């Protein structure tokens, strides 16, 4: 399967790009904006596991956003984009 492309923008405006296979977690810091290159129809479920957000995809992969809910006063944001 092709990796799922992502973009993370931190609170200072720095941008990180990459790809996820669903096998490794994506570490998330406080106040970050995470964009996953998947459409809404590709997402089967969103689950909270401790401080992590699990994005379960219809193709069987699970993307783990490590520490998504451990952001303190600066909440993290998740965006989906199929483009």
Secondary structure, DSSP 8 states (H G I E B T S, - for coil): ---EEEEEE-TT--EEEEEE-SSS-EE--TT-EEEES--GGGEEEEEEETTEEEEEETTS-EEEEETTT--TTS--EEEE---
